[in-house]
Amino acid sequence: MLKSFPLVLLLALGFRAAAADPRRPAAAPVQDIQTKAALLGLDYSPDGSRVVTCGLGRDIVVFDIESGKPALVLKGHTDDVVAVKYSPNGRYIASGGVDKALILWDALTGEILRKNTEHTDYVRDVAFSPNSKILASAGWDGLSLVFDTFSGQRLATLGTPNKPGGASSAVQTYDKNKTTKGRTTNMTSVAFNPSGTELLTASGDHTLRTYDTRTWQQKFVLNGHTDEIWDARYSPNGQYVVSGAWDNTARVWDLKTQQPVYTIPAHVSDVWGTAFSPDGQLIATCGGDRKVRLWDMTTGLLVQDVSGELHTAEVENVAFSPDGRFLASVSRDGSCKIWAVPGTEARLAAYTAYNLEKWGRKSEFEKSDDYARRMAKRADREAEYRAEGREKMTAAYGNTANWQSFTLGDYNADSEFFALSSPLFTLPYRVKVSPKDAAKFRDNFGRLTYGVPQFEVQEGTILLKQAAVSEAVDGEVKTYAIVR
């Protein structure tokens, strides 16, 4: 559970954040790619320069984001394409479609590397492991199939297959005109955790299941949704999962306790897509009400109704850019829209406005003079809420962000500093190590132990203020300070 917020309060905040704030209107997308067919799936390339889309029709199109023009068209499916993903190493693209095919593509040339048709119904989702060596699929046949990416060898078969002629087989299948429910055993989503040790599946039986990727044995089941779960993703640090379902909610789960942290009443219709921002601070949701929304992971509050009325049909999927600055959404209106992601100021504004509104309500037992005197202190109260919100955000950051993802750079023997860089922080960092310890420090960098960090809000983002790292060498523990 998030240490900075108790469960009861998070549940309450999630409930009261249901309505979009009209004071925070949607902004125009920074890029609006229009196509002729409904779009169902998308993903960013690992370098953030391209986005791949799929949908009604047989072609998968890779767009250059800057120009908005097609850079590559992948031809090989024989029916609508439902899911598409880049491999983390950028070498491959995987796709799944109504033709029951799982296809592995060369991401640079568009060449088909392998076409698998082992599913007996359409392929609903695909996912690569963090090292790109494993490829998993989710099928409407009730199964998740897991393959070695390079050889194509099947590594595991997970789930419960649909029985031909059974009660579940009579439920409506794929409909190109609208997204429909499936069967109680249908597999809807697959995702690997950041370390690659777990595979997460979502299903029509309202459950989430995790599997150990060494043994492929089920670890545990998450129960709580009251209808089909349509999408589920890990947080960047692997400690949480967000899921979206036909019960109109998105739920955030703490994997240590295997309990929901809170429930977000995300949409007034089915929730079809979910995503964590790369720093784990925001959750994006989309759904049948044609909306794209951003929620604060720390408080459960609505940060922004991103799309407003700009999508004119159901929004099927969302994806953050690798640097977290942008959010892409695809819709049955045929558009792929890319939105600028708001910074900490929008999160602070949402927290402050929510609490000011509560504080500003006049009780039926409050005298008018007392109320007027209280309202005269509004500016002071607003400042207090902003400071409180800033403190909550920085306190929760260490639990929700994968902030330890530093890369060790060059060593300067004169200043005695190693350079450090991080995908989460815009500023460079460094760590002081004496020349006599530098070689061992570099060799042991991947095994360092990080101490309790301190964060601060600066220029619309959260930055690491300071942290200690420790290394155990020859029975001796040495501690170093990370500084800017």
C-alpha positions as CSV (number, residue, x, y, z in Angstrom):
1,M,0.0,0.0,0.0
2,L,1.1,3.6,-0.6
3,K,2.8,4.6,2.7
4,S,1.8,8.2,2.4
5,F,-2.0,7.6,2.2
6,P,-4.2,5.2,4.2
7,L,-6.4,2.8,2.4
8,V,-9.7,4.3,3.7
9,L,-8.8,7.8,2.5
10,L,-7.6,6.5,-0.9
11,L,-10.9,4.7,-1.4
12,A,-12.8,7.8,-0.5
13,L,-10.8,10.0,-2.8
14,G,-11.2,7.5,-5.6
15,F,-15.0,7.6,-5.2
16,R,-15.2,11.4,-5.1
17,A,-13.0,11.9,-8.1
18,A,-15.5,10.4,-10.5
19,A,-16.6,13.6,-12.2
20,A,-14.3,15.4,-14.7
21,D,-13.3,18.9,-13.5
22,P,-14.8,21.4,-16.0
23,R,-12.2,23.9,-14.9
24,R,-9.5,21.8,-16.5
25,P,-10.6,21.5,-20.1
26,A,-8.9,19.2,-22.6
27,A,-6.1,20.7,-24.7
28,A,-5.6,20.2,-28.4
29,P,-3.5,17.1,-29.2
30,V,0.1,17.9,-30.1
31,Q,-0.2,15.4,-33.0
32,D,-3.4,14.1,-34.6
33,I,-2.9,11.2,-37.0
34,Q,-6.1,10.5,-39.0
35,T,-6.7,7.1,-40.7
36,K,-9.6,5.7,-42.7
37,A,-10.3,2.8,-40.4
38,A,-11.2,2.3,-36.7
39,L,-8.0,1.8,-34.6
40,L,-7.8,-0.7,-31.8
41,G,-4.2,-1.0,-30.7
42,L,-1.0,1.0,-30.5
43,D,2.4,1.2,-28.9
44,Y,5.4,3.5,-28.9
45,S,8.8,2.5,-30.2
46,P,11.4,2.3,-27.4
47,D,13.1,5.4,-28.7
48,G,9.8,7.3,-28.7
49,S,10.2,8.4,-32.4
50,R,7.5,6.2,-33.8
51,V,4.1,4.8,-32.9
52,V,2.6,1.6,-34.3
53,T,-1.1,1.3,-34.8
54,C,-3.6,-1.5,-35.8
55,G,-7.3,-1.9,-36.2
56,L,-10.0,-2.7,-38.7
57,G,-8.3,-3.9,-41.8
58,R,-5.3,-6.1,-42.4
59,D,-2.4,-3.6,-42.3
60,I,-0.3,-2.5,-39.3
61,V,1.0,1.0,-39.8
62,V,4.1,2.5,-38.2
63,F,4.0,6.3,-38.1
64,D,6.8,8.8,-37.7
65,I,5.5,10.9,-34.8
66,E,7.2,14.2,-35.9
67,S,5.8,14.2,-39.4
68,G,2.6,12.2,-38.7
69,K,3.4,10.2,-41.9
70,P,3.6,6.4,-42.3
71,A,7.1,5.1,-42.0
72,L,6.3,1.4,-42.5
73,V,3.3,-0.7,-43.4
74,L,3.2,-4.3,-42.2
75,K,1.2,-6.7,-44.4
76,G,0.5,-10.3,-43.4
77,H,-2.7,-10.6,-41.4
78,T,-5.9,-11.7,-43.2
79,D,-8.4,-10.0,-41.0
80,D,-8.7,-7.2,-38.4
81,V,-5.6,-6.7,-36.2
82,V,-6.5,-6.2,-32.5
83,A,-3.1,-5.9,-30.7
84,V,0.4,-4.7,-31.5
85,K,3.5,-4.2,-29.4
86,Y,7.2,-3.2,-29.8
87,S,9.8,-5.4,-28.2
88,P,11.8,-3.5,-25.5
89,N,15.0,-3.8,-27.6
90,G,13.3,-2.2,-30.6
91,R,14.1,-5.1,-33.0
92,Y,10.7,-6.7,-33.2
93,I,7.0,-5.9,-33.4
94,A,4.4,-8.5,-32.4
95,S,0.7,-8.5,-33.4
96,G,-2.4,-10.5,-32.9
97,G,-5.6,-10.6,-34.9
98,V,-9.0,-11.9,-35.7
99,D,-7.4,-14.4,-38.1
100,K,-6.1,-16.2,-35.0
101,A,-2.5,-15.3,-36.0
102,L,0.3,-14.1,-33.7
103,I,2.9,-12.6,-36.0
104,L,6.5,-11.6,-35.2
105,W,7.9,-8.8,-37.5
106,D,11.2,-7.2,-38.1
107,A,10.6,-3.7,-36.7
108,L,13.1,-2.1,-39.2
109,T,12.1,-3.8,-42.4
110,G,8.6,-4.9,-41.8
111,E,9.4,-8.5,-42.8
112,I,7.5,-11.3,-41.2
113,L,9.9,-13.4,-39.1
114,R,7.3,-15.9,-37.8
115,K,3.6,-16.5,-38.1
116,N,1.9,-18.6,-35.4
117,T,-1.7,-19.9,-35.7
118,E,-1.9,-22.1,-32.6
119,H,-4.7,-20.1,-31.1
120,T,-8.2,-21.4,-32.0
121,D,-9.9,-17.9,-31.7
122,Y,-8.7,-14.4,-32.1
123,V,-5.6,-13.0,-30.4
124,R,-6.6,-10.3,-28.0
125,D,-3.2,-9.1,-26.6
126,V,0.5,-9.6,-27.0
127,A,3.5,-8.8,-24.7
128,F,7.3,-9.1,-24.7
129,S,9.4,-9.8,-21.7
130,P,11.7,-6.9,-20.6
131,N,14.7,-8.6,-22.2
132,S,12.7,-9.3,-25.4
133,K,13.5,-13.0,-25.3
134,I,9.9,-14.2,-24.5
135,L,6.7,-13.4,-26.3
136,A,3.3,-14.0,-24.8
137,S,-0.2,-13.8,-26.2
138,A,-3.8,-13.7,-24.9
139,G,-6.5,-15.4,-26.9
140,W,-10.3,-15.4,-27.0
141,D,-9.9,-19.2,-26.8
142,G,-9.2,-18.8,-23.1
143,L,-5.4,-19.4,-23.4
144,S,-2.2,-17.4,-23.0
145,L,0.5,-19.0,-25.1
146,V,4.2,-18.2,-24.3
147,F,7.0,-18.6,-26.8
148,D,10.7,-18.2,-27.1
149,T,11.0,-15.1,-29.3
150,F,14.0,-16.3,-31.3
151,S,13.3,-19.9,-31.8
152,G,9.5,-19.8,-31.7
153,Q,9.4,-22.8,-29.3
154,R,6.3,-22.8,-27.0
155,L,7.4,-22.5,-23.4
156,A,4.0,-22.5,-21.7
157,T,0.2,-22.8,-22.1
158,L,-1.7,-20.9,-19.5
159,G,-5.4,-20.7,-18.8
160,T,-8.5,-22.8,-19.4
161,P,-9.4,-23.5,-23.1
162,N,-13.0,-22.9,-24.2
163,K,-14.9,-26.1,-24.9
164,P,-16.5,-26.4,-28.3
165,G,-20.2,-26.5,-28.0
166,G,-20.1,-25.4,-24.3
167,A,-22.2,-22.7,-22.7
168,S,-19.4,-20.2,-23.0
169,S,-19.0,-20.8,-26.8
170,A,-22.5,-19.4,-27.5
171,V,-21.6,-15.9,-26.2
172,Q,-21.1,-13.3,-28.8
173,T,-17.7,-13.4,-30.4
174,Y,-15.7,-10.7,-32.2
175,D,-17.7,-7.9,-33.7
176,K,-15.9,-5.5,-36.0
177,N,-18.5,-2.7,-35.4
178,K,-18.1,-2.6,-31.6
179,T,-16.2,-4.0,-28.7
180,T,-18.1,-6.8,-27.2
181,K,-17.9,-9.1,-24.2
182,G,-16.6,-12.6,-24.6
183,R,-16.7,-15.7,-22.6
184,T,-16.0,-16.3,-18.9
185,T,-12.8,-18.0,-19.8
186,N,-11.6,-15.6,-22.5
187,M,-8.1,-14.2,-22.0
188,T,-8.0,-10.5,-22.5
189,S,-4.6,-9.2,-21.5
190,V,-1.0,-10.2,-20.9
191,A,1.9,-8.2,-19.4
192,F,5.3,-9.0,-17.9
193,N,6.6,-7.3,-14.8
194,P,9.7,-5.0,-15.1
195,S,12.0,-7.7,-13.8
196,G,10.6,-10.4,-16.1
197,T,9.9,-12.8,-13.2
198,E,6.1,-12.7,-13.5
199,L,3.5,-12.8,-16.2
200,L,0.1,-11.1,-15.5
201,T,-3.1,-12.2,-17.3
202,A,-6.6,-10.8,-17.2
203,S,-9.7,-12.7,-18.0
204,G,-13.5,-12.7,-18.6
205,D,-14.0,-14.4,-15.2
206,H,-13.3,-11.1,-13.5
207,T,-9.8,-12.1,-12.2
208,L,-6.2,-11.3,-12.6
209,R,-3.6,-14.0,-12.3
210,T,0.2,-14.0,-12.0
211,Y,2.5,-16.7,-13.1
212,D,6.2,-17.4,-12.2
213,T,8.1,-17.2,-15.5
214,R,10.7,-19.8,-14.3
215,T,8.1,-22.6,-13.6
216,W,5.0,-21.1,-15.3
217,Q,3.1,-22.1,-12.2
218,Q,0.3,-19.7,-11.0
219,K,1.4,-17.6,-8.0
220,F,-1.9,-15.9,-6.9
221,V,-5.2,-14.5,-8.1
222,L,-6.6,-11.0,-7.6
223,N,-10.3,-10.7,-7.1
224,G,-12.4,-7.6,-6.9
225,H,-13.8,-6.5,-10.3
226,T,-17.4,-7.3,-10.8
227,D,-17.3,-7.8,-14.6
228,E,-14.9,-8.7,-17.4
229,I,-11.4,-7.3,-17.0
230,W,-10.2,-5.9,-20.3
231,D,-6.7,-4.6,-19.6
232,A,-4.0,-4.8,-16.9
233,R,-0.5,-3.4,-16.6
234,Y,2.4,-3.4,-14.0
235,S,3.7,-0.2,-12.5
236,P,7.3,0.7,-13.5
237,N,8.7,-0.6,-10.2
238,G,6.6,-3.8,-10.4
239,Q,4.9,-3.2,-7.0
240,Y,1.5,-2.3,-8.3
241,V,-0.9,-3.3,-11.1
242,V,-3.7,-1.2,-12.7
243,S,-6.6,-3.0,-14.3
244,G,-9.6,-1.8,-16.2
245,A,-12.9,-3.6,-16.6
246,W,-16.5,-3.6,-17.9
247,D,-17.6,-2.6,-14.4
248,N,-16.5,1.0,-15.4
249,T,-13.7,1.0,-12.9
250,A,-9.9,1.0,-12.9
251,R,-8.4,-0.7,-9.8
252,V,-4.9,-0.3,-8.4
253,W,-3.5,-3.4,-6.7
254,D,-0.7,-3.7,-4.2
255,L,1.1,-6.9,-5.1
256,K,2.6,-7.3,-1.6
257,T,-0.8,-7.5,0.0
258,Q,-2.6,-8.7,-3.1
259,Q,-5.3,-6.2,-2.2
260,P,-6.7,-3.2,-4.1
261,V,-5.2,0.1,-3.0
262,Y,-8.2,2.0,-4.3
263,T,-10.9,1.9,-7.0
264,I,-11.1,4.6,-9.6
265,P,-14.6,5.2,-11.0
266,A,-12.8,6.0,-14.3
267,H,-15.5,6.1,-16.9
268,V,-19.3,6.1,-17.3
269,S,-18.8,3.1,-19.6
270,D,-16.5,0.2,-19.9
271,V,-12.7,0.8,-19.3
272,W,-10.8,-0.7,-22.2
273,G,-7.3,0.6,-21.8
274,T,-5.0,1.4,-18.8
275,A,-1.3,2.5,-18.5
276,F,1.1,3.7,-15.9
277,S,3.4,6.7,-16.8
278,P,7.1,5.8,-16.9
279,D,7.6,7.4,-13.5
280,G,4.6,5.6,-12.0
281,Q,2.9,8.9,-10.9
282,L,0.0,9.0,-13.3
283,I,-2.5,6.4,-14.5
284,A,-4.1,6.8,-17.9
285,T,-7.5,5.2,-18.7
286,C,-9.8,5.1,-21.7
287,G,-13.1,3.6,-22.6
288,G,-16.4,3.3,-24.2
289,D,-17.5,6.8,-23.2
290,R,-14.9,8.2,-25.7
291,K,-12.8,9.7,-22.9
292,V,-9.1,9.6,-22.1
293,R,-8.3,10.5,-18.5
294,L,-5.3,10.9,-16.2
295,W,-5.4,10.0,-12.5
296,D,-2.9,10.7,-9.7
297,M,-1.4,7.5,-8.4
298,T,-0.6,9.2,-5.0
299,T,-4.1,10.6,-4.3
300,G,-6.5,8.8,-6.6
301,L,-7.7,12.2,-7.9
302,L,-8.6,13.1,-11.5
303,V,-5.8,15.2,-12.8
304,Q,-7.1,15.9,-16.3
305,D,-9.9,14.9,-18.7
306,V,-7.4,14.7,-21.5
307,S,-9.6,14.2,-24.5
308,G,-12.7,16.1,-23.7
309,E,-15.0,15.7,-26.7
310,L,-12.2,15.4,-29.2
311,H,-12.5,11.7,-29.7
312,T,-15.8,11.0,-31.5
313,A,-16.0,7.2,-30.9
314,E,-14.9,4.7,-28.3
315,V,-11.2,5.0,-27.2
316,E,-9.7,1.5,-27.3
317,N,-6.1,2.0,-26.1
318,V,-3.6,4.3,-24.5
319,A,0.2,4.4,-24.3
320,F,2.7,6.7,-22.7
321,S,5.8,7.8,-24.6
322,P,9.0,6.3,-23.1
323,D,10.1,9.6,-21.7
324,G,6.6,10.2,-20.1
325,R,6.1,13.5,-21.8
326,F,3.3,12.4,-24.1
327,L,0.3,10.1,-24.1
328,A,-1.1,8.5,-27.3
329,S,-4.7,7.2,-27.7
330,V,-6.4,5.4,-30.5
331,S,-10.1,5.3,-31.2
332,R,-12.8,3.8,-33.4
333,D,-13.0,7.3,-35.0
334,G,-9.9,6.3,-36.9
335,S,-7.5,8.7,-35.1
336,C,-4.3,8.4,-33.1
337,K,-4.0,11.5,-31.0
338,I,-0.9,12.4,-29.0
339,W,-1.4,14.6,-25.9
340,A,1.1,16.5,-23.8
341,V,1.2,15.0,-20.3
342,P,0.7,17.6,-17.5
343,G,3.4,18.0,-14.8
344,T,3.3,18.3,-11.1
345,E,1.5,21.6,-11.2
346,A,-1.6,20.0,-12.6
347,R,-1.4,17.4,-9.9
348,L,-1.1,20.0,-7.2
349,A,-3.9,22.0,-8.7
350,A,-6.2,19.0,-8.6
351,Y,-5.3,18.2,-5.0
352,T,-5.7,21.8,-3.9
353,A,-9.0,22.3,-5.8
354,Y,-10.5,19.1,-4.4
355,N,-9.7,20.0,-0.8
356,L,-10.6,23.7,-1.1
357,E,-14.0,22.7,-2.5
358,K,-14.6,20.4,0.6
359,W,-13.3,23.1,3.0
360,G,-15.4,25.8,1.3
361,R,-18.8,24.0,1.8
362,K,-21.0,25.9,4.2
363,S,-22.6,23.8,6.9
364,E,-26.3,24.2,7.5
365,F,-25.3,24.8,11.2
366,E,-22.6,27.4,10.4
367,K,-23.5,31.1,11.0
368,S,-23.0,33.4,8.0
369,D,-20.5,35.6,9.9
370,D,-18.5,32.6,10.9
371,Y,-18.5,31.3,7.3
372,A,-17.4,34.8,6.0
373,R,-14.5,34.9,8.5
374,R,-13.5,31.4,7.4
375,M,-13.6,32.3,3.7
376,A,-11.4,35.3,4.4
377,K,-8.6,32.8,5.1
378,R,-9.1,31.1,1.8
379,A,-5.7,32.1,0.4
380,D,-3.9,30.8,3.5
381,R,-5.8,27.5,3.3
382,E,-5.0,27.2,-0.4
383,A,-1.3,27.6,0.3
384,E,-1.5,25.0,3.0
385,Y,-3.2,22.5,0.7
386,R,-0.5,23.1,-2.0
387,A,2.2,22.5,0.5
388,E,0.4,19.4,1.8
389,G,0.0,18.1,-1.7
390,R,3.7,18.6,-2.5
391,E,4.7,16.7,0.6
392,K,2.4,13.8,-0.2
393,M,3.7,13.6,-3.8
394,T,7.4,13.6,-2.7
395,A,6.7,11.1,0.1
396,A,5.0,8.7,-2.2
397,Y,7.5,8.9,-5.1
398,G,10.0,6.5,-3.6
399,N,7.3,3.8,-3.3
400,T,5.8,4.3,-6.8
401,A,8.7,5.2,-9.1
402,N,11.6,3.1,-10.2
403,W,13.9,5.8,-9.1
404,Q,16.9,3.6,-8.7
405,S,17.3,3.1,-12.4
406,F,20.6,4.9,-12.7
407,T,23.2,4.3,-15.4
408,L,26.9,4.6,-14.4
409,G,28.8,7.0,-16.6
410,D,32.5,8.0,-16.8
411,Y,34.8,8.5,-13.9
412,N,36.7,11.7,-13.3
413,A,39.8,10.9,-11.2
414,D,40.6,14.6,-10.6
415,S,37.2,15.4,-9.0
416,E,36.7,11.8,-7.8
417,F,33.2,11.6,-9.2
418,F,31.3,9.0,-11.3
419,A,28.7,10.5,-13.5
420,L,25.1,9.1,-13.2
421,S,22.2,9.4,-15.5
422,S,18.5,8.4,-15.1
423,P,15.6,8.2,-17.5
424,L,13.4,9.7,-14.8
425,F,15.4,12.8,-13.9
426,T,16.3,15.6,-16.4
427,L,19.3,16.7,-14.4
428,P,22.6,14.9,-14.3
429,Y,23.7,13.2,-11.0
430,R,27.0,12.1,-9.7
431,V,28.5,10.0,-6.8
432,K,31.9,10.6,-5.1
433,V,34.2,7.6,-5.0
434,S,37.9,7.7,-4.2
435,P,40.3,6.5,-7.0
436,K,41.3,3.5,-4.9
437,D,37.6,2.3,-4.7
438,A,36.5,3.3,-8.1
439,A,37.2,0.0,-9.9
440,K,35.3,-2.1,-7.3
441,F,32.5,0.4,-7.2
442,R,32.1,0.2,-11.0
443,D,32.2,-3.6,-10.9
444,N,29.6,-3.8,-8.2
445,F,27.3,-1.0,-9.4
446,G,24.5,-3.3,-10.4
447,R,24.5,-4.8,-6.8
448,L,24.4,-1.6,-4.9
449,T,21.9,-1.1,-2.0
450,Y,20.0,2.2,-2.1
451,G,19.1,4.0,1.1
452,V,16.0,6.1,1.9
453,P,15.8,8.9,-0.7
454,Q,14.6,12.5,-0.4
455,F,12.7,14.1,-3.3
456,E,11.7,17.6,-4.1
457,V,9.3,19.4,-6.6
458,Q,11.2,21.6,-9.0
459,E,10.2,23.2,-12.2
460,G,7.1,21.1,-12.7
461,T,8.7,17.8,-12.0
462,I,9.9,15.6,-9.1
463,L,13.7,15.3,-8.7
464,L,15.9,13.3,-6.4
465,K,17.3,15.6,-3.7
466,Q,19.7,13.2,-2.2
467,A,20.2,9.5,-1.6
468,A,22.9,7.1,-0.3
469,V,24.1,3.9,-1.9
470,S,26.0,1.2,-0.1
471,E,28.3,-1.5,-1.4
472,A,29.6,-4.6,0.6
473,V,33.1,-5.5,-0.4
474,D,35.3,-8.0,1.5
475,G,33.0,-7.9,4.6
476,E,33.1,-4.1,4.7
477,V,30.2,-1.8,3.9
478,K,31.0,1.5,2.2
479,T,28.4,4.2,1.7
480,Y,28.4,6.9,-0.9
481,A,26.1,9.9,-1.5
482,I,24.3,10.6,-4.8
483,V,24.3,14.3,-5.4
484,R,23.5,16.8,-8.3
